């Protein structure tokens, strides 16, 4: 049986897990239930599981053969402080918290990949499955690294992916070269001086023209680099 066929065969179970994670979202560094279920599932698959890294993070390790090569595959676990308004049967049970960024799907996807790796013997090396807490706001990745993530679980490469609802079903997107994801906030304060064009006493010619400057900032914001991706 081809790997993709094995994945499709087992996918209903992991879809049900995804629905469970979606119904029970947890904010960063509070993913206790999520982390516990992940650890239980991976232990049943035969992985060596190390918990309580950066509070709720965990790493599951599987080794095959004699090769010293090792890779990491990472998924984040946390939800967002957003009220879910859907009527889905598996909608959030926690008011004001929901998996609005798809981390429930990321966790379920990595568990499905873990199952595929555990049932197939045809790889030589070590794989570390990294389940990261607090990706959204509390710097969970940095906390895991500071607590010795890559000293205890060395990886030649680390892979991750993110869902994209705009992609057609069954499609992947990528780009060549390095790429990083980030959400940044920039606060720009523009101070102007008032003026009234109908009255020469207010000297409108001396006013600082804040609106044109604000418009220029808006134009410049459109020049921010956005990486182009390819679909497959």
N, C-alpha and C positions, 0 to 999 in steps of 0.2 A: 504494500500500500504506500502511495506517495505521501510525503509529509503533509501536504495541504489537505489530502483526503482525511488523514488522521485528525487534523485540526478541526475540519468541518464536522467530523463525527462526534468530537467531544465538545463542540462549541455551545450546544444548548445548556450544558451545565454551567459553563463560565458566563454565559449571558444571564443566567439566573443569579449568579453571584454578583454580577454587575448591577442588576436590579436591586439586590439586597444592599450593596454599598450605597447606591443612589438613595435608597429610602432611609439610610442611617448615616448622613454626612457628619463629618467632624472637622472642626477648624484646626489650623496648624498647631502642632505640638500637643494636640488632644486626640489624636487618632488612635485611641486605645483599643476600641472595639475592632476597627479596621485592621490594625496591626496584629491583633490576636487571631483573627480569622485567617489572615494571610499566613501567619506562622503555622497554624494548624493544617492548612491545606498543603503547604510546602513540606511539612514534616511527614505527612501521609505519602507524599510523592518520593520520599527518600532523600531530601535535601538536608544538609547540616545548617541549622538556622541559628543565627546570632541576633538577639533582640536588644532593645534598650540602647540603641545608638542614637545620640541626640534625642533622648527621651522616648520617642515612639518609633524611631526608624529601625530597620532590620536588614540583614543581609543573609541570603540563602545561597549555599555553595554546593556545586556538583562537580565532581572530578571524574574524568574518564581517561584511561590510558596513562602514558608516561610523559607526555609533553609538558614542558614548563610554560607553555603559552597560556594566557588567561585573558578573558574579556569580562566586562561588566555590562549588564543591561539594567537600565534604571526606569522606575516609574514613581510618580509622586502620588501622595495619598490624600492630601487635604482638600477641604471644600471651601466655599466662600460665604461670607456673611450676607447672603441675598435670600429674600423670601421667594420661594417657588410658587408660581401661580398656575402651573399645569394641573390637569386633572388625571394624569397618568396613574394607573393602579400602584405603581412603585414610587410615587412622588415622595418628597422628603417628609419624614415624620417629625423633624425638628424645626420648629417655626423660626424663620429668619436665617436658616442655614441651608445651602443646597450645593450640589455638585454642578455648578454652572460652567465650569471649565473642562469637564470631562475626565477628571482624575479617577472617577469610579470606573470608567471604561479603560483607562490606562492600566489600573491595577488588575482588572479582569483579563485584559489582553496579555499582560506579562505572566499571569498565572496560567493562562492557556499555553503560552510559549514554554513555560516551565514544565508543564505536563508533557508537551511534545518532546522536549529535550530529555526528560526522565525516562520516557518510554522507548527512545531510540538510542542505540549504542554507538552510532557511527559518528562520533567526534572524539578528538584526542586533545585533551587539555582541561582547563578549569573555567567554569562560568560562575560568576558572582551576580546574583540577582539583587539589585539595590532598590529597596523601597524607602523613598525619601519622605520625611515629614515636612510640613511648613514650606512648601515651595512658593506659596502666594505672597507671603509677607514677612515671615520671621527668619528667613535665611537658613532654612533647614539643611541645604547642601553644604554651606560653610560650616555649620555646626558638626555635621558628620565628618567632614574632612579634619576639623580641629580635634575631633575625638579619635583620630587615627584610622579613618576609613581605608585609605589606600596603603597604609603601613600594614594593617592587618589583612587586607584583601587586595593585594596588588593587581592591577589591570593594565594590560598593554593598550587596550582601547576600551572606551565606554560608549555604549549606544543608547539612544532613546528616541522616542517619536512622540508626536502630538497629533491628536485628532483634528480634522478640519471638516466641519459639516458642509463646506462648499464643494468638496471634492466628490466626484461620483463614487458610488459604492464599488469597492474592489480596486480603487486606484490609490497609488502612492505618489507622493511628491517629494522632490529632493532638489538639491543644487550642488554643484561641484565646489570644493574648497570649504574653508571654515565658515560656520554660520552660528550665530548666537541669538537667543531670544531674550527680550528684555521689555519691561514696562517702566518707563521713566516719566517723572513729572518735572516740569519746568515752570517756575512762576516768574512772570515778567511784570514789573511795576512801571507804568508810564505816567510821569507827572507832567501835567500841562498847566498853563496859565490861562485863565479865562479872558475872553474878549467879546465885545459886542459890536458887530459891524455897523449897526444903525446909529451908533453914538461915537463921535470922534474923540470924546473925552476919555473913553476906556482904552484908547489906543489899540485897536484890534491888530494892527500890524506887528505889535510887540508880543502878541500871544504866542504861546508854544502850540504848534498844531499837532495835538495828540492823535486825532483820528487818522490822519494820513500815515503816521508812524505805526499805529496799531494795524492798519491795513497792510503795511509793508511787512510787518512781523508775520501776519497770516500768510502772505505770499511766500515768505522764506520757509515757513513750516512745511510747505508742499515739496520742498527740495530735499527733505530728509531722506536718506537712502533706505529703500525697501528692497530686500533681496528677492530676486526673481526665482521662482521654483519651476521645476520641470515635473511633468506627470508621467506615470508609467502604469 
